[in-house]
């Protein structure tokens, strides 16, 4: 598996020429960073693994944002999207998102068909940020007799939150649980996973005054009600045997500190600033992959 910090190895550029208003709307200047990868024919998975900075809203566009494309120089190469999490099209919007794609070539209509394709990963970020903080993972995907979609079809987590001035609210899998940038405190959560069954998940929270709950099994409520006491951190984990099949990945959003980087498998996600109330969490499951030390023809680690 190849891992890289976009800011460290991407060459930087600018797209769009300034901020302006016109009859067709308002435009904003964005930073763009990009890297090219040469891949052979096969199936690959690209993951948005982590974000080390908080997201920025630019005219309704939540940044940073990642796009997958194929180089226009590869006239015989094509990318087919086989499956993805959360984002339509060849886009990654947030940590936990992934794209499963197939690289193929037109061998019938070309005299000299290519054996490799160049894909381009582009990160669009706010010009207000010196670093985009995005970490991506790219690796070949092992398809063993099943469709690629069925192998990547991970269970979904449903959530209900108790929110200041709102009460209980239900959220779809993959959505922020709570209200980002609202300054409405998150006072408690209930998580469940129908595919894995009751008690598959455990979670705990820590309040702003430092009190920590025990691990609570899904689908039970964890937190407070009617006390006006915000949360300052949380952790989520899977119980056996599901912890051997999936990673549970999550992050939080806080009043002043904004959105955190991703934590996983029971590690506490906390505010980076003291006495900073939590307003939302985001959680997803990701399949574990076992890797050997041998290299396949793509140059990446092979699956076993």
C-alpha positions as a Markdown table, in Angstrom:
| # | Residue | x | y | z |
|---|---|---|---|---|
| 1 | Unk | 0.0 | 0.0 | 0.0 |
| 2 | Unk | 1.3 | 3.4 | -0.9 |
| 3 | Unk | 0.8 | 6.3 | 1.6 |
| 4 | Unk | 1.6 | 9.9 | 1.0 |
| 5 | Unk | 1.0 | 13.3 | 2.4 |
| 6 | Unk | -0.3 | 15.5 | -0.4 |
| 7 | Unk | 1.3 | 18.7 | 0.8 |
| 8 | Unk | 4.8 | 17.1 | 0.9 |
| 9 | Unk | 5.0 | 15.6 | -2.6 |
| 10 | Unk | 2.4 | 17.3 | -4.7 |
| 11 | Unk | 3.5 | 20.2 | -7.0 |
| 12 | Unk | 1.3 | 23.2 | -6.2 |
| 13 | Unk | -0.7 | 25.4 | -8.5 |
| 14 | Unk | -3.7 | 27.7 | -8.7 |
| 15 | Unk | -7.0 | 27.3 | -10.4 |
| 16 | Unk | -9.6 | 30.0 | -11.1 |
| 17 | Unk | -8.5 | 33.5 | -11.4 |
| 18 | Unk | -9.5 | 35.4 | -8.2 |
| 19 | Unk | -12.8 | 36.1 | -6.6 |
| 20 | Unk | -15.4 | 37.7 | -8.7 |
| 21 | Unk | -19.2 | 38.1 | -9.2 |
| 22 | Unk | -20.9 | 38.0 | -12.5 |
| 23 | Unk | -24.3 | 37.2 | -14.1 |
| 24 | Unk | -23.5 | 33.5 | -13.8 |
| 25 | Unk | -22.6 | 33.6 | -10.1 |
| 26 | Unk | -19.7 | 34.0 | -7.8 |
| 27 | Unk | -16.2 | 32.4 | -8.3 |
| 28 | Unk | -13.5 | 31.7 | -5.8 |
| 29 | Unk | -9.8 | 31.2 | -6.1 |
| 30 | Unk | -8.7 | 27.7 | -5.1 |
| 31 | Unk | -5.3 | 26.0 | -4.6 |
| 32 | Unk | -4.8 | 22.8 | -6.6 |
| 33 | Unk | -2.1 | 20.2 | -5.9 |
| 34 | Unk | -1.7 | 17.1 | -8.1 |
| 35 | Unk | 0.3 | 14.0 | -8.5 |
| 36 | Unk | 0.5 | 11.4 | -11.4 |
| 37 | Unk | 0.6 | 7.7 | -10.9 |
| 38 | Unk | 1.4 | 5.1 | -13.5 |
| 39 | Unk | -0.8 | 1.9 | -13.2 |
| 40 | Unk | -1.1 | -1.3 | -15.0 |
| 41 | Unk | -4.4 | -3.0 | -15.9 |
| 42 | Unk | -6.3 | -4.0 | -12.8 |
| 43 | Unk | -8.6 | -3.0 | -10.0 |
| 44 | Unk | -7.5 | -0.4 | -7.4 |
| 45 | Unk | -8.9 | 1.3 | -4.3 |
| 46 | Unk | -8.1 | 4.9 | -3.4 |
| 47 | Unk | -8.9 | 5.9 | 0.2 |
| 48 | Unk | -9.2 | 9.4 | 1.8 |
| 49 | Unk | -7.3 | 8.2 | 4.9 |
| 50 | Unk | -6.9 | 11.3 | 7.1 |
| 51 | Unk | -7.2 | 15.0 | 7.2 |
| 52 | Unk | -4.8 | 16.9 | 9.5 |
| 53 | Unk | -6.4 | 20.4 | 9.1 |
| 54 | Unk | -10.0 | 21.6 | 9.5 |
| 55 | Unk | -12.3 | 21.9 | 6.5 |
| 56 | Unk | -13.2 | 25.3 | 5.0 |
| 57 | Unk | -16.5 | 26.2 | 3.4 |
| 58 | Unk | -15.9 | 28.3 | 0.2 |
| 59 | Unk | -19.2 | 29.4 | -1.3 |
| 60 | Unk | -20.9 | 26.2 | -0.3 |
| 61 | Unk | -17.9 | 24.0 | -1.4 |
| 62 | Unk | -16.4 | 22.1 | 1.5 |
| 63 | Unk | -12.6 | 21.9 | 1.1 |
| 64 | Unk | -10.2 | 20.2 | 0.7 |
| 65 | Unk | -11.7 | 18.0 | -2.1 |
| 66 | Unk | -10.0 | 15.2 | -4.1 |
| 67 | Unk | -10.6 | 14.2 | -7.7 |
| 68 | Unk | -9.5 | 11.1 | -9.6 |
| 69 | Unk | -9.0 | 11.4 | -13.4 |
| 70 | Unk | -7.1 | 9.7 | -16.2 |
| 71 | Unk | -4.5 | 11.6 | -18.2 |
| 72 | Unk | -5.8 | 12.8 | -21.6 |
| 73 | Unk | -2.5 | 11.5 | -23.1 |
| 74 | Unk | -3.8 | 7.9 | -22.5 |
| 75 | Unk | -6.1 | 7.7 | -25.4 |
| 76 | Unk | -6.6 | 3.9 | -25.1 |
| 77 | Unk | -6.9 | 3.8 | -21.3 |
| 78 | Unk | -10.0 | 4.2 | -19.3 |
| 79 | Unk | -11.1 | 4.2 | -15.7 |
| 80 | Unk | -14.4 | 2.6 | -14.6 |
| 81 | Unk | -15.8 | 3.3 | -11.1 |
| 82 | Unk | -16.9 | 0.0 | -9.6 |
| 83 | Unk | -18.0 | 1.3 | -6.2 |
| 84 | Unk | -17.5 | 4.2 | -3.8 |
| 85 | Unk | -18.5 | 5.6 | -0.4 |
| 86 | Unk | -20.5 | 8.8 | 0.1 |
| 87 | Unk | -19.5 | 10.9 | -3.0 |
| 88 | Unk | -20.9 | 10.6 | -6.5 |
| 89 | Unk | -18.5 | 10.7 | -9.4 |
| 90 | Unk | -14.7 | 10.3 | -9.1 |
| 91 | Unk | -14.5 | 12.5 | -6.0 |
| 92 | Unk | -13.4 | 12.1 | -2.4 |
| 93 | Unk | -15.0 | 14.6 | 0.0 |
| 94 | Unk | -14.0 | 13.5 | 3.5 |
| 95 | Unk | -12.0 | 11.0 | 5.5 |
| 96 | Unk | -13.5 | 7.5 | 5.2 |
| 97 | Unk | -14.5 | 8.0 | 1.5 |
| 98 | Unk | -13.1 | 5.6 | -1.0 |
| 99 | Unk | -13.3 | 4.9 | -4.7 |
| 100 | Unk | -12.9 | 1.4 | -6.2 |
| 101 | Unk | -11.9 | 1.7 | -9.8 |
| 102 | Unk | -10.7 | -0.5 | -12.7 |
| 103 | Unk | -7.9 | 0.5 | -15.1 |
| 104 | Unk | -8.5 | -1.0 | -18.6 |
| 105 | Unk | -7.3 | -0.5 | -22.2 |
| 106 | Unk | -8.9 | -0.6 | -25.7 |
| 107 | Unk | -6.8 | -3.3 | -27.3 |
| 108 | Unk | -9.1 | -3.8 | -30.3 |
| 109 | Unk | -9.2 | -0.3 | -31.8 |
| 110 | Unk | -5.5 | 0.6 | -31.3 |
| 111 | Unk | -2.5 | -0.5 | -33.3 |
| 112 | Unk | -0.2 | 0.0 | -30.3 |
| 113 | Unk | -2.2 | -0.4 | -27.2 |
| 114 | Unk | -0.6 | 0.9 | -24.0 |
| 115 | Unk | 0.3 | -1.3 | -21.1 |
| 116 | Unk | 0.1 | 1.4 | -18.5 |
| 117 | Unk | -2.2 | 4.3 | -17.7 |
| 118 | Unk | -1.4 | 7.6 | -15.9 |
| 119 | Unk | -4.0 | 8.6 | -13.4 |
| 120 | Unk | -4.0 | 12.1 | -11.8 |
| 121 | Unk | -5.1 | 12.8 | -8.2 |
| 122 | Unk | -5.9 | 16.5 | -7.7 |
| 123 | Unk | -6.6 | 18.1 | -4.3 |
| 124 | Unk | -8.6 | 21.4 | -4.4 |
| 125 | Unk | -8.1 | 23.4 | -1.2 |
| 126 | Unk | -8.7 | 26.9 | 0.1 |
| 127 | Unk | -6.1 | 29.6 | -0.7 |
| 128 | Unk | -6.5 | 30.6 | 3.0 |
| 129 | Unk | -4.7 | 27.4 | 4.0 |
| 130 | Unk | -1.0 | 26.9 | 3.6 |
| 131 | Unk | -1.3 | 23.1 | 3.9 |
| 132 | Unk | -4.2 | 21.0 | 2.7 |
| 133 | Unk | -3.4 | 18.2 | 5.3 |
| 134 | Unk | -4.9 | 15.4 | 3.1 |
| 135 | Unk | -3.5 | 11.9 | 3.4 |
| 136 | Unk | -4.5 | 9.4 | 0.7 |
| 137 | Unk | -3.9 | 5.6 | 0.3 |
| 138 | Unk | -3.7 | 3.9 | -3.1 |
| 139 | Unk | -3.4 | 0.1 | -3.5 |
| 140 | Unk | -4.5 | -2.7 | -5.7 |
| 141 | Unk | -7.8 | -4.4 | -4.8 |
| 142 | Unk | -8.0 | -8.2 | -4.7 |
| 143 | Unk | -11.1 | -9.5 | -6.4 |
| 144 | Unk | -11.5 | -13.3 | -5.6 |
| 145 | Unk | -14.5 | -14.7 | -7.5 |
| 146 | Unk | -16.9 | -12.0 | -6.2 |
| 147 | Unk | -17.9 | -8.8 | -7.8 |
| 148 | Unk | -15.7 | -5.9 | -6.6 |
| 149 | Unk | -18.8 | -4.1 | -5.4 |
| 150 | Unk | -19.7 | -7.0 | -3.0 |
| 151 | Unk | -16.2 | -7.2 | -1.5 |
| 152 | Unk | -16.2 | -3.5 | -0.7 |
| 153 | Unk | -19.8 | -3.3 | 0.5 |
| 154 | Unk | -19.1 | -2.6 | 4.2 |
| 155 | Unk | -21.8 | -2.4 | 6.8 |
| 156 | Unk | -23.3 | 1.0 | 7.6 |
| 157 | Unk | -23.6 | 2.8 | 10.9 |
| 158 | Unk | -26.9 | 4.6 | 11.8 |
| 159 | Unk | -26.8 | 7.3 | 14.4 |
| 160 | Unk | -29.0 | 9.4 | 16.6 |
| 161 | Unk | -27.7 | 12.5 | 18.5 |
| 162 | Unk | -29.1 | 14.6 | 21.3 |
| 163 | Unk | -28.4 | 18.2 | 20.3 |
| 164 | Unk | -28.8 | 21.5 | 22.2 |
| 165 | Unk | -32.1 | 23.3 | 21.3 |
| 166 | Unk | -33.0 | 20.5 | 18.9 |
| 167 | Unk | -33.4 | 17.3 | 20.9 |
| 168 | Unk | -33.0 | 13.9 | 19.3 |
| 169 | Unk | -32.1 | 13.9 | 15.6 |
| 170 | Unk | -31.4 | 10.9 | 13.3 |
| 171 | Unk | -28.7 | 10.9 | 10.7 |
| 172 | Unk | -27.9 | 8.8 | 7.6 |
| 173 | Unk | -24.8 | 6.6 | 7.4 |
| 174 | Unk | -21.7 | 8.7 | 6.6 |
| 175 | Unk | -23.3 | 12.0 | 7.5 |
| 176 | Unk | -22.0 | 14.2 | 10.3 |
| 177 | Unk | -23.9 | 13.3 | 13.5 |
| 178 | Unk | -24.8 | 16.7 | 14.9 |
| 179 | Unk | -24.5 | 20.1 | 13.3 |
| 180 | Unk | -21.1 | 21.3 | 12.0 |
| 181 | Unk | -20.3 | 25.0 | 12.5 |
| 182 | Unk | -23.6 | 25.4 | 14.5 |
| 183 | Unk | -22.2 | 26.0 | 18.0 |
| 184 | Unk | -25.0 | 23.7 | 19.2 |
| 185 | Unk | -23.5 | 21.3 | 21.7 |
| 186 | Unk | -23.7 | 17.5 | 21.2 |
| 187 | Unk | -24.9 | 16.0 | 24.4 |
| 188 | Unk | -25.1 | 12.3 | 23.6 |
| 189 | Unk | -25.1 | 9.7 | 20.8 |
| 190 | Unk | -26.8 | 6.4 | 19.9 |
| 191 | Unk | -25.1 | 4.2 | 17.3 |
| 192 | Unk | -26.2 | 1.0 | 15.7 |
| 193 | Unk | -25.3 | -1.3 | 12.8 |
| 194 | Unk | -28.1 | -3.5 | 11.5 |
| 195 | Unk | -25.8 | -5.7 | 9.4 |
| 196 | Unk | -23.7 | -6.7 | 12.4 |
| 197 | Unk | -26.4 | -6.8 | 14.9 |
| 198 | Unk | -27.0 | -5.4 | 18.4 |
| 199 | Unk | -23.9 | -4.9 | 20.7 |
| 200 | Unk | -21.5 | -5.1 | 17.7 |
| 201 | Unk | -20.3 | -1.5 | 18.6 |
| 202 | Unk | -19.1 | 0.0 | 21.8 |
| 203 | Unk | -18.6 | 3.7 | 22.5 |
| 204 | Unk | -17.8 | 6.1 | 25.3 |
| 205 | Unk | -17.8 | 9.8 | 25.8 |
| 206 | Unk | -16.0 | 12.3 | 28.0 |
| 207 | Unk | -17.8 | 15.4 | 29.2 |
| 208 | Unk | -16.4 | 19.0 | 29.3 |
| 209 | Unk | -15.9 | 18.6 | 33.1 |
| 210 | Unk | -13.7 | 15.6 | 32.5 |
| 211 | Unk | -16.0 | 12.8 | 33.5 |
| 212 | Unk | -15.8 | 9.7 | 31.4 |
| 213 | Unk | -18.5 | 7.1 | 30.8 |
| 214 | Unk | -17.9 | 3.3 | 30.7 |
| 215 | Unk | -18.0 | 1.6 | 27.3 |
| 216 | Unk | -21.7 | 1.4 | 26.2 |
| 217 | Unk | -22.9 | -1.3 | 23.8 |
| 218 | Unk | -24.9 | -0.4 | 20.8 |
| 219 | Unk | -27.8 | 0.6 | 20.4 |
| 220 | Unk | -27.8 | 2.2 | 23.8 |
| 221 | Unk | -27.6 | 5.9 | 24.5 |
| 222 | Unk | -24.4 | 7.4 | 25.8 |
| 223 | Unk | -24.2 | 10.9 | 27.1 |
| 224 | Unk | -26.5 | 13.3 | 29.1 |
| 225 | Unk | -29.9 | 14.9 | 28.6 |
| 226 | Unk | -31.3 | 18.1 | 30.0 |
| 227 | Unk | -28.2 | 19.0 | 31.9 |
| 228 | Unk | -26.7 | 21.4 | 29.4 |
| 229 | Unk | -23.4 | 19.5 | 29.6 |
| 230 | Unk | -21.4 | 19.3 | 26.3 |
| 231 | Unk | -19.1 | 16.5 | 25.3 |
| 232 | Unk | -15.4 | 17.0 | 24.9 |
| 233 | Unk | -14.4 | 13.7 | 23.3 |
| 234 | Unk | -15.4 | 10.2 | 22.4 |
| 235 | Unk | -14.2 | 6.8 | 21.3 |
| 236 | Unk | -15.8 | 3.9 | 19.3 |
| 237 | Unk | -14.7 | 0.3 | 18.9 |
| 238 | Unk | -16.0 | -3.0 | 17.4 |
| 239 | Unk | -16.4 | -6.1 | 19.5 |
| 240 | Unk | -15.1 | -9.5 | 18.4 |
| 241 | Unk | -15.2 | -11.0 | 15.8 |
| 242 | Unk | -16.0 | -7.9 | 13.8 |
| 243 | Unk | -12.9 | -6.1 | 15.0 |
| 244 | Unk | -10.9 | -8.6 | 12.9 |
| 245 | Unk | -12.9 | -7.7 | 9.8 |
| 246 | Unk | -13.3 | -3.9 | 9.9 |
| 247 | Unk | -11.7 | -0.8 | 11.2 |
| 248 | Unk | -14.1 | 1.8 | 12.7 |
| 249 | Unk | -12.8 | 5.3 | 11.8 |
| 250 | Unk | -14.2 | 8.5 | 13.2 |
| 251 | Unk | -13.5 | 12.2 | 13.8 |
| 252 | Unk | -15.1 | 15.1 | 15.7 |
| 253 | Unk | -16.1 | 18.8 | 15.1 |
| 254 | Unk | -15.7 | 21.3 | 17.9 |
| 255 | Unk | -16.8 | 24.9 | 18.5 |
| 256 | Unk | -13.4 | 26.6 | 18.2 |
| 257 | Unk | -10.9 | 23.8 | 17.2 |
| 258 | Unk | -13.0 | 22.8 | 14.1 |
| 259 | Unk | -12.7 | 19.3 | 12.7 |
| 260 | Unk | -10.1 | 16.9 | 14.0 |
| 261 | Unk | -8.1 | 14.3 | 12.1 |
| 262 | Unk | -9.3 | 10.7 | 12.1 |
| 263 | Unk | -9.0 | 8.3 | 15.0 |
| 264 | Unk | -9.9 | 4.6 | 14.9 |
| 265 | Unk | -10.6 | 1.4 | 16.9 |
| 266 | Unk | -11.3 | 2.8 | 20.4 |
| 267 | Unk | -8.7 | 5.6 | 20.5 |
| 268 | Unk | -10.1 | 8.8 | 22.0 |
| 269 | Unk | -11.0 | 11.7 | 19.7 |
| 270 | Unk | -10.6 | 14.9 | 21.8 |
| 271 | Unk | -10.8 | 18.6 | 21.4 |
| 272 | Unk | -7.4 | 20.2 | 20.6 |
| 273 | Unk | -8.3 | 23.3 | 22.7 |
| 274 | Unk | -9.3 | 23.3 | 26.4 |
| 275 | Unk | -13.0 | 23.6 | 27.3 |
| 276 | Unk | -14.0 | 23.3 | 23.6 |
| 277 | Unk | -17.5 | 21.7 | 23.3 |
| 278 | Unk | -18.1 | 19.1 | 20.6 |
| 279 | Unk | -20.9 | 19.8 | 18.1 |
| 280 | Unk | -20.7 | 16.7 | 15.7 |
| 281 | Unk | -19.0 | 13.4 | 15.0 |
| 282 | Unk | -18.6 | 11.4 | 11.9 |
| 283 | Unk | -18.0 | 7.6 | 11.8 |
| 284 | Unk | -17.6 | 4.9 | 9.2 |
| 285 | Unk | -16.4 | 1.3 | 8.9 |
| 286 | Unk | -13.6 | 0.3 | 6.6 |
| 287 | Unk | -12.6 | -3.3 | 5.7 |
| 288 | Unk | -9.2 | -4.6 | 7.0 |
| 289 | Unk | -6.8 | -5.8 | 4.3 |
| 290 | Unk | -4.0 | -8.3 | 5.0 |
| 291 | Unk | -0.9 | -7.6 | 3.1 |
| 292 | Unk | 2.1 | -9.7 | 2.2 |
| 293 | Unk | 5.7 | -8.5 | 1.9 |
| 294 | Unk | 5.9 | -9.6 | -1.8 |
| 295 | Unk | 5.5 | -7.1 | -4.6 |
| 296 | Unk | 3.1 | -7.8 | -7.5 |
| 297 | Unk | 3.6 | -6.5 | -11.0 |
| 298 | Unk | 2.1 | -3.1 | -10.2 |
| 299 | Unk | 4.9 | -2.4 | -7.7 |
| 300 | Unk | 2.5 | -2.1 | -4.7 |
| 301 | Unk | 2.3 | -4.7 | -1.9 |
| 302 | Unk | 0.3 | -7.7 | -2.9 |
| 303 | Unk | -2.8 | -9.0 | -1.0 |
| 304 | Unk | -2.7 | -12.4 | 0.6 |
